[in-house]
Amino acid sequence: MAKQDLVMQMVRIAGILGALFLGAVAPVQADSSKERIVGKWWAYTGAAEGDKITMEFGPDGTYNVTVGGQTNKGSYRFVNDTTLETKIGDSVSQFTAAVATDDLALSQGAEKASFQRVKQQAAEPAENKS
């Protein structure tokens, strides 16, 4: 094998190893609305502070919705990737849902709401008591 062929083969191997390494450390992104919706979301439904709505979706199909300090618990499921069905008590509702990494848009007929994901704050480091 000629020296030039050996060098080209090493370059190809390095390229393959590099691609494999990048694939192994690249962050895994949720690929469905069901996975992306898990977490806490907020929006304002009006001008006043009391008009804030918070929704938290669990991976187990449960969710909480808080409006004006009152929290209701229910369940949810995706009928398909864009249709979210929620249930609180005997009340069942369906919404068209667009779920991105940090944005959630829900609509039901002419009613539309845009939510933002609540960012988790990093825990403060423990004090060093030496």
N, C-alpha and C positions, 0 to 999 in steps of 0.2 A: 504494500500500500504506500503510495507516495505521501510525502510530508504534507502537501496541500490537501489531499483527500482526508488525511487524519485530522487536520485542523478543522476542516468543514464538518466532519463527523462530530467532533467535540463541540463545535458551535451549535449544531442541531440538538445534541443531547442537553447542553446547557439551556437552550431555549425551551425544550420540553420540561426539564426539571423546574425552570422558572415559572412556566405556565401552571404546572401542578402545584407549586408552592403558593402562587398567588390565589389559585382556586381554593386551596385549603385554608387560607387566612382571610379571604374576603368575607365580609359580614353577610350572614344569611338573612335575606329579606323575606318577610311573609308574602306568600304568593296568592293568597285568597282573602276576600273580604272578611271571612270568618276568623282568620288569624290576625289580620291587621286591626280589627275593631277592638280586640282585647286591650283594656286599659281604661284610663280616666280621661274624659272629655268635658269641655266647658263652652258655654256661649252666653251672650246676653240676649234676652228676648225683648228688651226695651231699654229705656234710657236710665232707669234707676238701678242702683246696686242690688236691690232686692229682686230684680228681674233676671238675675243670673241663674242659669240652669246647669247642673252638673250631671253627667251620666257616667257610670262605671260599668264596663262589661267584663265579666269573668270568663275564663276559658271553659267553664263548665256549663255555659248557657244561661247563667243568671246575670241580672243587672239591677243597679240601683239608679233611680233618677231623683234628684233633689232640686226643688223649685221653692224659692222663698223660705228656706229652712225646713221644709217638709220633705221627708224622704219616703219614697215608695219602692218596694222591691218586687221584681218580677222575673220573667224568663224571656229569652229571645232565641231566635234561630234564623238562619238564612234559608229562604225558600230556593233561591238561586244566588248567584254572585252579586246581584244588584237589588234584591228584594229582601228587606229585613222585616221579620214578623216579631212583634213584641206582645207580651201578655202580662197584665197586672190584674189579679183576681179573675173575673170573668170577661174582662175587656181585652179584646184582641185587636191589634192595629197592624197594618202593613205600610211600609215606607219604601220609597226608592232610595237606595243608599249608594253613595260613592265614597269609598274609604281609601284614603291615601295614608302615607306614613304619619303625617301630623295634621291632616285635615279630614273632617267627616262632614259630608253634606247629606242631609235627610230632607226628603220632600214627600208630601202627601197632598195630591191635588195641587191647588195654588199655594199652599203653605210650604215654606222652605226655611230651613235652619242650617247654619254653618257652625260647626264646632271645631275647636282646636284641641289637640292633645295636651294634657297637663304634663309638663316636663317634671321628671323626678329630680329633686335636688340631691346633690351628693352629700353623704353624711360627713359631718365635721370630724376631723381626725381627733382621736382621743389625746388628752393631755399626757405628756411624758412626765411622770412623777418619779424622778430618780432620787 
